[in-house]
């Protein structure tokens, strides 16, 4: 799609904009999650559709289950702290 305002291959700035986050936040997630990406030379490249599919395949329940850790036990309720308030999951 040459000349398109929605290119299929994105750089890091365009990928962050697509997901609606800052480049700094996107970069943190890039290095801690399994975002579909390729590093070509010094630059990261992203498929627009692969990013959309990656976001769509996520589950907040999976995040909270994984963050509880194996030491938490099955009956323990994991807690998350965000900006001064805590969230208890049931």
N, C-alpha and C positions, 0 to 999 in steps of 0.2 A: 504494500500500500504506500507507494512513494507519494510524497506531497500531502499526505493525510494529516489532519490535526490530531488524530489518534493513532500514533505509530504502534506497531505490534511489538517492537523491541524497545524497551525503556532503559534509560540510565537511572542512577540512584535518585536523582532529583525528581524525575518524572514518576518513578515508582512510589516514592514517598507521597507525592502529590495525589496519585491515584488512590492511595489508601487513606489520605487525609491526615497524615501525621508529619511531624518535622523530620528532616533528614537525620538529625541526631537520634531521634527515637527509632526511626527506621533502621539505622545502622546498628543500634543496640539489638534490635530484634533479629536482624540479619545474622549477627554473630552468636545468638543464643537459641534460635529456632531453626527449623528446617525450611526456610523460605526457598522456593525454587529459583535458582540463580546460577549464573556462570560468571567466573572472573576471566576476562579476556585482557591480557596485559595487566595494566593497573586499574582497569575499570570493571565494575560489576554491571552485568546486563540482565534484564528481566523480561520475560514474556508477559505481556498484558493479560492474556487469558489464563496463564498459569498462576499469576498472582490472584486473579479473581477466583479461580477454582480453589486455591489454597485457603483464602479467607472463608469461602463458603463451606469448606470441609471441616472447619474448626468447631469445637464444642466447648462452651464454658464449663460444663460438667466435667469434662476430661481435665481441664486445667485445675480445677479444685481438687479432683481426685488425685492427680499427680502431685500437687503441692502439699497434700497431707503427708506424703512420704511413707515409707514402709515401716518406720518406727512408731507412727502415730496409732497404729492398731485400727481394726475395723470399726470399733465402737466409738472411737474418739472423734470429736467434731473439730475439723481444722478451723483455724481463725486466720483471717487476713486483716491487716491494718492498712488503712488508706487515709491519709491526711487527717489523722486524729480520731477517726472513728473505726470501730471494729465490726466485722461482719462474721456472724456465726452461721455455719451451714448446718442444715438438718438433713 
